[in-house]
Amino acid sequence: MRSLLFTWLFLMQFVAVFFEVDVVLVSGQCQTDQLGLLLQLKNRLNFSSTLSVKLVKWNQGPDCCSWDGVRCDTGGYVTSLDLSNEGISNGIDNSSSLFHLQHLQSLNLAYNRFSSVFPSGFDKLANLRNLNLSNAGFTGQIPLEISRMTRLVTLDLSVSVLLGSSLKLENPNLGMLIQNLKELKYLYLDGVNISAQGKEWCQALSSSLPKLQVLSMSSCYLSGPIDSSFSKLRKISREILQVLTLKTLDLSYNPSLEGYFKEFPAASSLETLVLSDTSFGGNLPESIGNLGRLTRIELAGCNFNGSIPNTIANLTQLISVDLSSNCFSGPIPSFSSAKNLRELNLAHNQLTGSILSTNWSLLSKLVSIDLRNNSLNGTLPPSLFGMPSLQRIHLLQNHFTGGLNKPSELAASLLNTLDLGDNKLAGPFPLFTFQLRSLKILVLSSNNFSGQVNLSSFQQLMNLSSLDLSYNSFLINASGIDAAMLPQFGTLKLASCKVRVFPDFLFEQSVIRYLDLSANQIDGEIPRWIWNIGSLTYLNLSHNFLVNLHEPLRGLSSAQYLLVLDLHSNRLQGQLPSFPPSATYLDYSSNNFCSVIPVNFGDYLSTAQFISLSNNHLHGSIPKSICNATQLSVLDLSNNLLNGTFPQCLTGMESLRVLNLGGNILNGIISDAFSSNCSARTVDLNGNHLEGKIPRSLANCTVLEVLDFGNNRISYIFPCHLENVSSLRVLVLRSNNLHGQIGCPVENYQIVLKTWKAMVDGETELRQLRFEVMPLSSFYYQDAITVTMKGLELQLVKILNVFTSVDFSGNNRQGTVPEVMGELRALYFLNLSHNALTGPIPSSLGNLRQLESLDLSSNNLTGEIPQHLSNLNFLSVLNLSNNQLIGEIPTSNQFQTFSNDSFYGNKGLCGFPLKKNVEAVATPQTTIRIIEPISTGISQAPNWDLFLAWQLLFFHSCSGRDGGFGITIVLMVFSSSFFLS
């Protein structure tokens, strides 16, 4: 969305156009016929008398040339008519008297509400030079008659996407519209659906508009690349930005539009360059320093990379710079010479180094600086916080260090937003912030600040509406506060601030909507008054020591706005509480609730998208009413004592992305009714008593990543019907009654495994096996798995895809290990143990270069251990015990790390580490199963909800992964943001 600054620049430019084309502003006495035409026009127009400031005054005096919005030439003929922003809703068609004003040179009907098809009578205005119909409300096809207005210098037909109006250029298309407009210099078609390829629209513009200076075509559904024909605008140039006469170029919000920059000419007239949200990319050339007249450059949301050229320091006229959301790297160049700079946005890149290259004190007009989500480091200059015009500082998620020192000048500070969250800043609370009287938003979260913070001091900042001190080493002192003297917070985040009780001052907070007291030391009962403060939409009390919640939330009118309620990881007990009526996100997991789930459970969840009741002591059956929650994206009831049959309606819920009922006592069959629009990414039913077959309709879940039916009573062969689920990366079918060979009938035998592309191809970077629960939110869901290694079972919170895995163990699989298994190159865990497999170990398993755990134990495998397995440099766990293998164990460095337990029970094996007379011991296993997807909790990123997890640490040499692995298991306390980062 364009800021007021850009709106102002546009209006000034448009005014300049009017002066350039010499519209006569000197008025003579109004001609009688002109007066009649204007009155007739007014009488036919439907307009708002409350919005109108011009039409409502017409009729006052006989001289129409003196009316607001009307200008005449010396002969008394109307030459300029401005009826913009008059609230006109109807009254102009092809017979309108407007089209009889033959002397009209300038017409402005912008920002009205016509809501009718585009009239075709404008070509009757033969002398018109400036036509502004932007956001006038006309809809449909732009008529061909516009192309006959050959004297047009300025044409503005732009439409704001936000206003919902729609104009299109199909027949005529863009080429037909402008083919005769040889005098056109200024063309604005923003928001008009042109839907043209680069060659088509470039050739149309280059062949028809030789005098073009300003081109604005954002959100036009253009695609690229930019055609070389565009060079004809300047006869001899080869690239679009070498057009010397071009002053403004705006092609933003055309995501399919491609292109790159070669060189910028030294004599360029370019003042505005806007290509945001296109597919332009590549490097910015050093010659960008040639654009000496440039005042505005916006390349946000493109594909640019490399460094930002130091020559940008030559652009002394810059007012606005937005290079955010690209892949720029390296240091930030100096902007010290851009004395008029007001907006600087370099957020969401890969920039490094300090920000001291710019002398910030010289930029006295700077209003906003946004450098968030980079890798910038070093200290912050005190002068940054004392700049006289600066209103917004966003430095979130960098690596800045040191303390915050007081600037020399603060008295006149206009700073209203200071966001320094998620850095490495240290020292005491910066007391100078209490002198920033305009401050509305203060974020210091996720740093290394320490010391006591007296909340009473914030009474000096009465404009403060959002405060976030979470995840530092602060000790919050909330005692001795006159609650009436504190500012009224809309957002208050005090997570992990050593808070021991609910602060009393909250009782007086009447407008608070977002409250986070998670990861503190609050115990006892949740007070009843907490539900009555402000208009809470978000409440996070997770990771405390709370034991009681007595209030029936459904009956509280004050809880009607509560969208997000997170109470997970406390000690809450007793009956499962009711749910807020408008809740979208509910997390009651990891408590001690002990009750049945109410029969009408789902009837009160019409808006719910996330529900987690996992890790409690809930019993009884799952009520069928849960399927009335038709918006559900995540349902996690795992690790309870729920029994009864599997709710058949659950498989038909199209919105469900995670279904986790694992670790219960459910029985019956799994319904074969997964929707054709299935959006499931995780289905976990592990550890129940389910029977029957693997549903064929699971093939409809084409984005499925995790499927865990382990530890049930399912009888089936191989799930060949999942061959088109290419996203599958975790498949756990262990400990069931599966039989037959691994693979499909002969004709498809080699194909089905290869179609699981997520296992075959892998990824060059480890990605997070999580997803956003709600769009435009910070609510994420992720999986956890359990690994049993030689008798030690541990739970691993898995965010990354390092556990891409297949587990068919503990069944009655027969036949050989398929050679095609070696195609699953992204596998980290493979467990085929405790089956009836025969034949040799395929040497193709040596191609699984990512493999860290391989368990083929307790089968009837024969032959030698393939030497090719020596290539598995990351293999940390190997179990080939209790087979019929023969020959010498490979002697590679990796095999030297395995103990006797990995090979015993194979009478024909010899070599290290086997010894003579080895006594039999219990058979070790390596098993994998999904047991509990863990909610990260809910908080603004970065998310720092604490939890205990067994963590598997892989140690390897700094020179790369080829140095081999060892495994160490340690019990550690982590925050989820540690994993997320």
N, C-alpha and C positions, 0 to 999 in steps of 0.2 A: 504494500500500500504506500502510495506516495505521501510524503510528509507535507506539512503546510509550507515548508521552505520551497519544495518543488512546485507546489501549486502557485506560490507567489512568483517563482521564476517564470512559470508558463504564462501567467497573466501578464507579466511585464513584457514578455516576448510578443504576446498577441497584441498588446497595445502598441508595441513598436511596429508591428506589421501594419497596423492601421495608419500610422503616420507615414510609413514608407510608401504606401500606395496612394498617398495624396488624396484621401477622402476629404471632400470640402466640408469644413465645419462652420464656415460663415453662413448664417441663415438669412434668407430674405423673407418677405411676407408670404404666408402660406397661400398657394393657389387653391381656388374653390374646389376643383375636382379632386385635388389631393386630400383636402379636408373630408370630402364625402367618402373617399375610398377608405380612409383611416377609421371613420366612424362606423362604416359598414363592416370593416374588419372587426372592430371591437364588439359590435352587436352580435356577431356570429361566433365569437370566441366564448368558450366556457372556461372561466378562470376563477381562482380563489380570491375573494375580496380581502381576505385576511393576509394572504401572502403577497398580493400585488402591491407594488409601490409606484407603478407607472400607469397601467391601464385604468386604475380606479380614479386617476386624476384627469384623464382625457375628458373633454367637453368644457374644461375651464378656460375660457377665452377663445376667440375666433381664430387665433393664429396657431395652427397646429405645429408650426416649426418650433414653437417654444415649449411644446409638451415634452415631458420626460420620455427619453428613449427615442426621440425623433430629431433628426438633423436634416436641414435643407440646404440647397445651393442658393446662390444669390437671386435666382429666378423664382424661388419659392417652391421648388420641386423636391420631394423627399428623396434624399440620397443615402441616408443611414437610418436603420430601424433596429433598435435593441429591445427585445421583449424577453430577455433571459430571466430565469428565476421568477416568473410571474404566476406559477401554479396553473398554467394553461393545460386543460385536459382534452380539449376537442375544438373543432371549428375551422380547421384548415383542410380543404380538399382541392381538387383540381379547378374548381370554379371560384375559389376564394378571391376576394378583391385584392388580396396581397399581391397576386401575380399581375395586377394591372398597374403597379407602381413602377413604371418603365424606366425611371431615372435612378432607381435604387442601385447603389454600388456596394453597400455593406448590409448584411442581414444576420442578426444573432437571435436564434430561438433556443439557445442552449438551456439545459436544466429545467425542462418543463415535464408535463405528464401526458403527452398526446396519446400514447397507447393505441395508435392506429397505424395502418400501413403507410409506407413512405409515399407522400404525394408525388406526382410526376409533372407538376406544373412549374417547377423552378426554372426550367429552361426558357420560360417566357420573360424572365428577368435578364435581358440580353446584356445589360451593362454591369451586372453584378461582378465584383472583384473579390469580395470576401464573404464566404458563407460558413457560418458556424451553427451546426445542428447537433453539437455534442450533447449526449445524454438528454436529448429532447423528448425521447420516449417513442419515437417512430420505430416500427418493427418491420421485419420481412426483407424482401429483396430491395436493394438500392436500384432505383430506376435508371434506365439507359439515358433518359433525358438530361441527367447531370453531365453527361459527356459532351453535350452541346453548348455548355456554358464556357465558351472559349476564352473569355477574358479573366477567368478566375485566377487569382494569385494565391489565395488561401482557401483551403477546403478542409473543414473539420467535421468528420462524421463519427468521431470516436464515441465509444460506449463503455461505461464502467461495468466491469463484471459484477460488482457488488450490487448494482441497481437492477440487475436481472433482465435488462432489455436485450433484444437480439436483432442484429442486422447481418445480412449476408451478401456476398458477392459471388453469385453462381452464374446467372444469366441475366444481365451481362456479368462477366468476370472482371477482374482487376484491369486487364489489358484493354477491354472494351470501354471501361469507365473512364480511363485517363488518356485514351488515344488521341484526343483532340485538345487536351489541356496544356498547350505548349508554354503558356505563361506561368504555370503553377510553380511557386517557390516553396510553399509550406503545405505539407500533406499530413493529416492526422487521421489514422484509421484504426486506432486502438480498439480492441474488443470486437471488431468486425470479423465475421467468419469468412476468411478468404480461402483457407485450405488449399494452398498452392505449393508446388515444389519450387526449389530454389531457382531452377532455370526458367520456370514460367513467370514468376513474379519479378525476378531480376531483369529479364528481357523486357517485360512490360514497362517497368520504370525507366530503364536505360534508353529505350527507343522512343519514349513519349514525353519525358520531362527533362529537357536539357538544362533548365534553370533551377532545378530542385536544390533547396538549401536545407530544409528541415523535413526529415522523414521520421514519423512516429507510427509504428505498426506493432505495438505490443499486444500479446494475447490474440493473435490472428490465425493461429493454427498453421503457421508457416513451417516448412521443412526445408532442409538444406541438402547439400552445402550451398553457400553463396556462389552464384554463377559468375564466371569471368565477364559476361556481357555487361555487368554492372559498371564496368570501367568506361563505358561509352558516355557516362555522364560527364566525363572529362576527356574524352577522345583518346588520350595517350596513356592514361594510367591503367594499371592491371588489377588493382584490388579496390574493394569498396571504400576503405578508409583512406585511399589516396585521392579521393575526389576533393579537389581543392576548394570548391564552392560550398561544400556541405558544412553546415553549422551545427545541426542537431541530427543525431541518429538514435532512434529508439526502436529496437526490435525485441524488446524484452517479453518474457512469458510466452515464448514460442519454443517449447522444449525439444522439438524435433529439428530445430534450425541449427545447422552445423557451420563451422568455419574456424579460421585461425588468423592470426595477424602475421604479416611478413614485416613490412617496414612502414613507418609513418612519414609522410613527406614533410619537408622543412617549412613549407609555406602554407600549411593546413589552416583552414578557417574553423576547424571543429571546436565547438564550445561545450557540447553535451554528447556523451557517449554512453548509451544505456543498452546493455545486452543481457541483463540479469535473467536467470532461469531459461537460458538457451543451452545448446550443446556446444557452444564455442569453447575452444580449449587450446592447449599448447602453451608456449612460453610468451610472456610479454616482451617484445623486443626493446632493446636499449633506446631505439629511436622514439619511444613514447615521450621522451624528453623534448621532441620537436613540437609537441602540441601545446605551444605556449599560450594559446587562448582558452585552453580547456578549463572549465569551471566545475564540471560535474562528470564523474566517471563511476558507473555502476556496472560491475561484472559479477555480481553475487550469484551463487548457485550455478556456476558453470563448471568447466573441466580444466581450468588453467592450472599449470604447475610450474616448477622451477622457482627461481627467486624473483622478488619484486625489484625491478631495475633501480639502481641508485640514481639514474637520470630523472626519476620522477621528482627529484628535488628541484628540477628546473621549472616545474609547473607552478609558478608563483601565483596564478589566478585561481587556484583550486578553492572551491567552497564545500564540495561534498565528494567524499571518496568511500566507495563501498566495494571491497574485494572479498567479502565474506563467503564462506562455504565453497572454497576451492581447495586446491592442494598446493598452495604456495608454501615454500620452505625457505630456510635461511633467515638472516636478520631482517629487521624492519628498517627500511631506508629513512633518511632524515626528511621530515616535513617542516623543518624550521622556517623555510623561506615562504611557505604558504600562509601568509599573514591573515588571509581572509577565511581560512579553513574553519568550518562550523561542524561538520560531521565527518568522523573517521571510523570506519568499520572494517576491521581485518579479522573478524571472529571466524572460528571454525576452519582453521588452516593448520599448517604444520610449521609455523614460524618458531624460530629459536633465537637465543641470545637475549640481550637486555633491551630495554626501551629508552636507553640514555642517549641514543643517536640523535634524538630530537630535543631541542631546547624548548620544553613545553611552556615555559614562562613567556615565550615570544608569541604564542598563539592565543592572543587575548580574546578572540572571537569564538574560540572552540566551545561548542555546546555539548557534544557527545563524543565519547571515545569508547569503542567496544573492541576488546582484544581477547575475548573469552575463547576457551577451547583451543589453545595453542600449546606450545612447549616453551614459552618464554620464561626467562629466569633472571636472576640478579635482584637487586633491591629496587624499591619504588622511590622515585625522587619526591621529596616533600612538596616541591612546587606544584606537583600535579594536583594536590588537594586544595590549593589556594587560588586557582585560576578564576578570574572574576566572572566569566560568562559560563563556565562549565557547570552543567546540570546533571550529567549522567556519566558514571565510570563503571564499566563492566570489565573485570579482569578475572572472572571465574575460570577455574580449571586451567591453571598454568603451574609454573614451578617457582614462583617468586619467593624470596627468602628475606630474612632480616625482620626488623621491627618497623613500625610506622611512626615516623617522626613528624612533629607538628610543623606545618608550613609557616613561613614568616607572616603571611597575610591571610586572614580568615574573616575579617569583619564583614566584607561585602559578598561572602560566598553564596552562590545560588544553588549549590549542589543538593540535589534531591534524591539521587540514587547512588549508593556506594556498594558495589558487589565485588568482594574480594574472596569469595568462597573457594574452597578446594585448591589451596596453594600450600606453601610451606612457611608461611609467615609465623613469626614467633614474638615472644615478649609479652608484656602486660597489655591489657585492654587499652586501645588508643584513646586517651581521654580527650584529645582535641575534637573528636567526633561530637562531643556534647556542645561544641560551639557552632556546629553546622545547623543553624536554626531552621533551614529549609528542608532538612533531611526527611524523606518519606520512607525510603527503603534502605536498610542497613543489613548486609549479609557478610558475616565473618566466619561462617561455618567451615568445618573440615580444614583447620589450620593447626598450628601448634601454640596458640595463645594460651596464657596461663594466668593464674592469680584470681583474686576475688572480684566479682562484678556485682555492684550494688544496683539492683533494679530501680531503686528510688532515684538514681541519677538521671534516669530517662525522662523524668518530669521536665527536664530542660528542653526536650525535643517534642513539643506538643503536636508537630505535624507528622511524627513518625507513625506509619500505618503498618509496616512490615519489618519484623526483627527476627534474625536467624543467627543464633550463637552456637548452634549444635556442633558436637564433635570437636571440641577443643579440650583444654585442661582447665577450663573455667570452674570456679566454685560460685554458683549463683546464690546470692544473698537476697532473699525475697522478704526479709523481716523488716518491721518498722516502716512499712510503706503506707502513705496516704493514698489509697487506691483512686480517690477522686482526682488526684493531681497527676496521675500517669496519663500518657496519650491513649487514645482508643485504638487498639491494634485490630487490624483485619486479619493479619497473619502473624503467628507467634510460634517460633520453633526453638525449643530448648532441649532437644534430644541429647542424651549423654552429657548432661551438665551437672551431675551429682545432686540432682534434686531429690529430696527425701519425702516431701509431702506435697499435696496439691496446693499451689500458691493461692492465698486468700484473695489477692487482688483480682484474680480472674472473675470473681463473683460480680465485679463492677464493670466488666468488659461487655459492652452492649452491642458491639458490631462485629465481634470476632467471628471469623468463618473458618479459619484454618488453625488448628492447634496440634502441635506435636510435642509430647512429653515422653517419647519412647526412650528405651535404653537408659533409664534412670534407676533410682533405688526406692521408688514409692511402693509402700506396702499397705495392707489393710483393704478397706472397702472403697469402691469408686463412689464418691459422694453424689447424692441425688441432684445437687445444684449444678453439677457439671453439664447436665443436659439442658439447662435453662439459660446458659450464658450465650449472648449474641444470637447469631443465626448459623450455628455450626453446620458446615458441609463436610468437613474433614476432621476426624479425631483419631489420633494415633497414640495409644497407651501401651503398645507392645513392649516386651522385654522389661517388665518391671516385676514386682512381687505381689501383685494384687490378688485378692482371694475371693472377694464377694462382689456380685452385681445383682441387686435386687429389683431395680426399676424395670417395669414392663415397658420397653421402648416403644412398642407399637401404639400404645395409648397416649403417648406424650405428643401434644401438638408442637412442642418445642423441638422434637426430633424429626419433624416432617421434612426438614431440609437436609438432613444428614445423608450424604451420598457415600462417604467412605468411613468405615469403622474398622479399626484394626486393634484387636485385643490379644493377638497371638503371643505365645511364650510368656504367659503369666502362670498363676496358680489358681485361677478361677475354678470354682467347683459348683456342684449341685445341678439344678435343672439347666438345660440349654436355654439361654435368654431368647426373648423374642427379637424380631428384627425391625429396624427402622423402616417405615413404609416406603421411603424413596431410595433405599440403599442400592448402590451400584456395586460396591466392593465391600465384602464382609469377610473378615478373617478372624475366626475364633479358635484357630488351631493351636496345638501344643499347650493345652490346659488340662484341667481335671474334671471337665463336665461329665456327668454320669446320669444319663437319662435316655429316653427314646427321642427320636426326631418326631415332632408333632405331625399328625396326619395331614393338616392343612399347611404344612411347611412351605410348599411352592406357591400357594395362593397369594402370599404376601411378597412375592419376589418378582413382580412383573418387570421391574427395571434392572434387576441384578445381572451383572456380567461376571462377577468373580465371587465364588463361595468356597471357603475352606474351613472344614470342621475336623480336619485330620488330627491324629495323635491326641485323642481324648479317650473316654471310656463309654462312648455311645453304644447303645444296644437296640435290639428290636429290628424291624424291617425298614427299608428305605421307602418312604411313602411315594405313591404314584404321582402325587401332586407336584413333585419336583419337576415334572415335565411341563408344568404350566409356566415355568420360568423360561420363557421362550427366547430371552435375550442372553442366556448364559453362555459365556465363553470358557469359563473354567469351573469345573465341579470336582472338588477334592474331598472325599470322605474317607480317605485311607487310614489304616492303622487304628481301627476302632474294633468293636465287637458286634458289628452289624450282621444280621443273619437274614434268612428268608431267601426268596428267589430274586434273581437279577431283574431289575425293572426293565421290561422289554421296550418301553417307550424311549429310553435314553438313546438308543442307537439311531433313532429318527430325528434327533435334534440337530438341525442344520448349523446352528450357530456355535455348537460346542467344539472347542479346540483342544481342550484337555478333559479327559474323563479318567479319574483315578479313584478306583474303589478297592485298591489292593490292600492286603493285610486285614481282611475281614473273614466272615464265615458264610459268604453267600453261596447259594447252590442254584441248581437249574441249568438251563442252557443260555447261551448268549444269542440274543435275537439277531436273525439274519435280515435286518431291516435298516442298515446304514443308508442314509439318504444319497440320492444321486448328486446332491449339492453338499456332500459331507466336507467339512472343513477341519476335521480332527487332525491334530499334530501329535498328540500323545494319547494312547489308550493303554491304561495300566490296570489289569485285573489280577495281578499276581497274588498268590497266597490265599486263594479261596477254595471252594469245593465245586467249581463250575465244570460242567460236562458238555458232551456234544462235540460239534465240529467248529473249526475256525470259520466264521461267517464268510461266505463268498462275496457278500455285499461290501466287505471291507475294501474291496478293490475300488470302490467309489471314493475312498479317502485318499486322493491322489497327492496330498501334501503331508501324509503321515510320516513322522520321523521316528517315533518311539512306539513299539508294539511289544507289550509284555503280558503274556498269558501264562507265565511260568508258575509251577507249583499248584496246578489244578488237576483235573481228571479228564482232560480233553483227549479224545481219540481221533487221530487224523493222520493223513500222510503228509506230504510236503505242500506248503501253501502256494501252489503254482499260480493261483488266481491273483496273487499280489505282484505279478511280474511287472506291471506298469506303474507301481508305486515307487518311482525312481528316487524319491526323497528319503526312503527308509534308511536309517543309520544305526538303529538299535533294535535287534530282534531277539527276544528272549522267550523260548518255548520249553525251557528246562522242566524236568520232573513232571511230565504228563504221561499219557499213554500213546505217544506218537510212534508210528512204525513205518516200515518201508525205507527206501533209499533216500539219501539227501539229494533232492533234485526232482525233475519231472520226467514224464515218459520220454523215450529215447529221442524223439524228434525235437523236443524242447529242452533236453537235458542241459545243454551248454548255454542256453539262452537266458533262462529265468534269473540266474544269479548275476549275470552281466547287466541286466536291466536295472539293478539297484545302484544307480549312478552315484549316490551319496557314499556308498561303500567302495565303488570302483574307482571313481575319480578323486575323491577327497578334495581338499582345499589347500592352497598354498599358505594360507594363514588360518590359525585356529580361530574359529568363530564361536560366538556364544550360543549355546543350545538353550535359548530362552526367546521369549517374544513379548511384544507389548500387548498387555491385556486389553487396554482401551486406546484407540487412536488418540494421538496428541496428549498422552498422559505419561507419567513416569512409573506406571504400575507394570511390573514384569513378573513372569512366571518362569520357573526353571526346574530342572529335574535333579534327583539324587539317585545314586545307584549303590548297591551293596556288592562288594567283592569279597569272596572267601578264598583266602590264600593259605594253603597248608594248615587249615583248621582255625585260622583267625579271621573272624567275620568283622568287617568294618564298613561303616556307611561313609560314602564320599559325596559331598555336595558337588555335583558336576555342572559347571556352567559351560565349559568348553567342550568341543566334540572329541576330546582325547579318548573317550570311551565308546567310540564307534565300535559296535560289538555284535557278535552272533553267539548265542548260547543255546545249543540243542541237547545239552547234557541230560543224563538221567532219564532216557527214553528207551525205546527198543529199535533204534535205527539200525538198518542192515545195509549191506553193500559196502562199497569202497568210499573213501574220502574223495570227493570229486576233484579232478585236476583243475577245474575252473575256479575252485576256491582261491587259487593263486591270483585270480583277477581282482579280488576284493582288496585292492592296494591301500585303502584308507582304514582297514581294520586295525584296531589296537588290542582287542580281546577276541579270542576264538576259543570256544569250549565245546568240544564234541565228546567229552568223557562219559563213561558209564553208559555205553550203548553196545551194540553187537557188530561194530564195523570191522571189516576184514580188508585184506590186501595191504599194499605198501603205503607208506606215508608219501604223498606226491611231492616231488621235488619243487613243484611250482609254489609251494608254501614259502619257499625262500624269496619269492617276489614281494612278500608282505613286509616291506621295509619299515613300516610304521609299527609293526606288531610288538607289543610289550608283554603279552601273556598268551601262552599257547598250552592248552590242556587237551590231550588226546588219551588220557589214562583210562584203564579198565575197559579196553576193547579187545579185539583179536587181531590187531595189526601185525603184519609180518614184514620180513625183509630188513634192510639196513636203514639206519637214520641217514637221510640224504645229506651229503656234504653241503648242499645248497643252503641248508638251514643256518650255516655259519655266517651267511650274509645278514642275518637278523641282528644288527648291532644294538638295537634297543630292547631286545628280549630280556626281560627282568624275571619272568616267571615261566618255567618250562616243566611240564609234567607229562612224561611218556611212560609212567610206571604201569605194571600189570598188563602187558601186552605180550607178544611173541616175537619181539624184535631181536635181531642177531647182529653180529659184527662189532666193529670197534666204534666207540663213541667219538664223534668229530673232536678235534683238538684245538679248535679256534679259541681265541681269547674269551669270546662270549661264553662258550661251553665250559670253560675253565671255572666260571663263577657259579655253576650249578652244583648242588650237593647230590649225594647218593640217592636221596629220596626222589629225585626227578627221574631215575632210571630203573629202580629196583623192580623186581617181579618180571624181568625179562631175562630168562635163563641163558639166552644166547649172546647177551651183550657183554663186552669187556672194555677195559680201558678206564682212564680216570673219569669220574671219581669213584667208580665201583671198586670194592675190595672183596677178598674171598671171605666166605662164611658170614655174609651179611645177614643179620637176623631180620625176620619179617616184622614189619611195623604196620600200624594202621594206615590205610590208603588215604593220602592227601587228595584234596580236590581244589580246583579253582572254579568258582561259579560266579555268575554275574546275574543280577536281577534288579529291576527297577523296583524300589519299595516305597519311596516317598518323595514325590515332587515337593519341593520346599518353597513356600512363598518367601520372597525377599522381604516381605513387609511392604509398606507403602510410604514412601517419602519422596520428596523431590530429589532428583539426581544431584549429587551422588547419594546412593542409598547405603546407609551405615547400620542397618539392623544387625545386632549381634547374635551370634549363635555359636554353639559348640559343635565341632565336626571333626571326625577323624580325617586327616588329610594325608594323602599319598604324595610324597615329595620325590620327584625324579631329579637326581643329580647327574650332571654330565659336564664334560669339559667346556671351557669358555670358547674353544675354537669351533664348536659345532656338536651336533648330535652323534657324530661318528665315533665319539670316544667311549660309547657304551653307557650302560645305566646300572645304578644300584637303587634299591628301594629302602626308604626309611619311613616308618610309620610313627607319627607323633600326634599327641593330643594337644590341640592348640585352640586358642580363642581368636576367631576372625570376625571381621565385619563383612557383610555381604558386598560392600563397595570394594573390598580387597579383591574379591573374585571378579566383580563386574569390570574393574579396571584392568 
